[in-house]
Amino acid sequence: MIIAGDLRRGSKLLFNNEPYVVVDFQLVKPGKGGTYLRTKMRNLITGLVREETFRSAEKLESPDLESRPMQFLYADDGAYNFMDQQSYEQITLDHEHVEDVVGFLKEQETYDILYFGDRPIAITPPMHMNLLVTEALPGVKGDTAQGSASKPVTLETGMVLNVPLFVEEGDILRIDTRDRSYIERVNKK
């Protein structure tokens, strides 16, 4: 059980039999009556955001969430196949489940899959990934207008990313998966 007054950003709770994560909250102390909490919550299954108000002493249920490390095996006609690292059991997810991380899906890489009961609801890639540049146009120094020189490149997963001009085809880049940004060149070709 969770007491509503203890909710913070990132807190997970069960509301109407569905898991939610608190996106924003505001503690309100009116002149009369008890304190209450205004929350903005995102449904972990549908992604929809809703606003709810709770009394600060109200008891809420914790969702039955479990994170499992799973290895991405392969993609086949919109079906994405993963294998549980402990039980070696395989699951198949459709494009709807992986659309947020499809640019980071690399075979043999391990991802955390969040389960609600027996149902997978979210995939989290590693914080940083090393990806190969498969296509890069040559960067010309005269292309810069304000001194921030960047160019688009295509990575091995199909994702297009803006990187500095010195990056070439065949380079391996470290990418931050949280904001899809270039960190550094790990290996030159």
C-alpha positions in Angstrom: 0.0 0.0 0.0 1.1 3.5 -0.8 -0.1 6.6 1.1 -1.1 9.4 -1.4 0.9 12.0 0.6 4.1 10.0 -0.2 3.6 10.1 -4.0 6.4 11.8 -6.0 7.5 12.0 -9.7 8.2 8.4 -10.9 6.0 6.7 -8.2 4.0 3.8 -9.5 0.5 3.0 -8.4 -2.5 0.9 -9.3 -5.5 3.0 -10.2 -8.7 1.4 -11.7 -6.8 -1.9 -11.9 -4.2 -0.4 -14.3 -0.6 0.6 -13.5 0.2 4.4 -13.6 3.3 6.4 -13.0 3.2 9.9 -11.5 4.4 12.5 -14.0 3.7 15.6 -11.9 2.2 16.3 -8.5 1.2 19.3 -6.4 0.5 19.2 -2.6 -2.4 21.5 -1.8 -3.1 22.8 1.7 -6.4 24.7 1.8 -7.3 27.0 4.7 -10.1 24.6 5.7 -10.1 20.8 5.6 -7.3 18.3 5.0 -4.4 18.4 2.6 -4.8 16.8 -0.8 -2.6 15.9 -3.7 -3.2 16.8 -7.3 -1.5 14.4 -9.6 -0.8 14.0 -13.3 -0.4 10.3 -14.1 0.5 8.4 -17.2 -1.0 4.9 -17.8 1.9 2.5 -18.3 -0.2 0.3 -20.7 -1.9 2.9 -23.0 0.4 5.9 -22.4 -2.6 8.2 -21.8 -2.2 10.9 -19.2 -4.9 11.7 -16.7 -5.3 14.1 -13.7 -6.5 12.8 -10.4 -6.9 14.3 -6.9 -6.3 12.2 -3.8 -6.6 13.0 0.0 -3.1 13.0 1.4 -4.0 10.2 3.9 -5.7 8.0 1.2 -4.2 4.5 0.7 -3.5 3.4 -2.8 -2.4 0.0 -4.1 1.1 -0.8 -5.5 1.0 -2.4 -9.0 2.5 -5.9 -9.5 5.4 -4.8 -11.8 8.4 -6.9 -12.5 11.4 -6.0 -14.7 13.0 -8.9 -16.6 16.3 -8.8 -18.6 15.6 -10.2 -22.1 17.8 -10.6 -25.1 16.5 -9.3 -28.5 16.8 -12.2 -31.0 15.3 -11.0 -34.3 12.5 -9.1 -36.0 10.2 -10.9 -38.5 7.4 -9.0 -40.3 6.5 -6.6 -37.5 7.0 -9.3 -34.8 9.9 -8.8 -32.4 11.3 -11.9 -30.6 12.9 -11.7 -27.2 14.3 -14.4 -24.9 14.2 -14.3 -21.1 17.8 -14.5 -19.8 16.8 -16.7 -16.8 14.2 -19.2 -18.0 15.2 -19.1 -21.8 11.5 -18.7 -22.6 10.8 -16.7 -25.8 8.1 -14.0 -26.3 7.0 -12.2 -29.4 6.0 -8.5 -29.2 4.2 -6.5 -31.9 5.4 -3.1 -33.3 3.0 -1.3 -30.9 5.1 -2.5 -27.9 8.5 -1.6 -29.3 7.7 1.6 -31.4 9.5 3.9 -28.8 12.7 1.8 -28.9 12.7 0.4 -32.4 15.7 2.6 -33.4 17.7 0.9 -30.6 16.8 -2.7 -31.3 20.0 -4.6 -32.0 20.2 -8.4 -32.2 21.9 -10.1 -29.2 21.5 -6.9 -27.0 19.8 -7.2 -23.6 16.8 -5.0 -22.8 14.7 -4.6 -19.6 11.1 -5.6 -20.2 8.6 -4.4 -17.7 5.8 -6.8 -16.9 2.4 -6.0 -15.3 1.3 -9.4 -14.0 2.1 -11.7 -17.0 1.8 -9.0 -19.6 4.8 -7.1 -21.1 4.0 -3.4 -21.1 7.3 -1.5 -21.7 10.8 -1.9 -23.0 13.8 0.0 -21.7 17.1 -0.1 -23.7 20.5 0.2 -22.1 21.3 3.8 -21.1 24.2 3.9 -23.7 24.6 1.8 -26.8 27.4 1.5 -29.3 26.0 1.5 -32.9 27.7 1.3 -36.3 27.3 4.1 -38.8 26.1 2.5 -42.1 25.5 5.6 -44.1 27.1 9.0 -43.8 27.4 11.9 -46.3 30.7 13.7 -46.4 30.7 16.7 -44.2 31.9 20.0 -45.8 33.3 22.6 -43.4 31.6 25.4 -45.4 28.2 23.9 -44.5 28.1 25.5 -41.1 26.3 28.8 -40.6 26.7 29.3 -36.8 29.6 27.1 -36.0 27.5 24.1 -34.8 28.6 21.7 -37.5 26.5 18.5 -37.7 25.2 16.2 -40.3 22.7 13.3 -40.4 23.9 9.7 -40.4 22.1 6.4 -40.6 23.0 3.8 -37.9 22.9 0.0 -38.2 19.4 -0.1 -36.6 18.0 2.3 -39.3 17.8 5.3 -36.9 18.9 8.7 -38.4 20.9 10.9 -36.0 22.7 14.3 -36.2 26.4 14.0 -35.4 29.6 16.1 -35.8 31.1 16.5 -39.3 34.1 14.2 -38.6 32.0 11.1 -38.3 32.3 8.7 -41.2 30.7 5.6 -42.5 32.1 2.5 -40.6 32.6 4.4 -37.3 31.1 3.1 -34.1 29.3 5.7 -32.0 28.1 5.8 -28.4 24.5 7.0 -28.2 22.5 8.1 -25.2 19.2 6.2 -25.5 17.3 8.6 -23.1 17.4 11.6 -25.4 18.7 10.0 -28.7 21.9 12.1 -28.7 25.5 11.5 -29.8 28.0 11.1 -27.0 31.3 10.1 -28.6 33.0 8.2 -31.4 34.1 4.9 -29.9 36.0 3.5 -32.9 37.3 4.9 -36.1 37.1 2.8 -39.3 
